[in-house]
């Protein structure tokens, strides 16, 4: 009689405790930032133009999820990826062409500054873990 041994592939280590703490800082940064900027506008949401109301509600929901990320940082990792992706996309597709044309002023400049803060989220995201878990 032969005995078959099943070997399981080695499990890749997750982010270090320091990286998880940094992620929590990123969630806190994102949640508080959105809370301070977006939550005061919620009572006026019904009077906003359509897409401004949609954006307000979307970003408010993201702030709530960011606060949930304080408790479950790895489970909500896709939120950090989404935050990085949409802001980098906006910077590349909207802001960069306008900057090259010399057409950034007023509200566009404000959004550009806010979106450039994505460097904090990019810095705290464990990209190797993202790659191993979601891409590979």
Secondary structure, DSSP 8 states (H G I E B T S, - for coil): ----------------HHHHHHHHHHHHHHHHHHHHHHGGGGGGGGGS-HHHHHHHHHHHHHHHHHHHHHH-TTTTHHHHHHHHHHHHHHIIIIIHHHHHTT---THHHHHHHHHHTHHHHHHHS-HHHHIIIII-
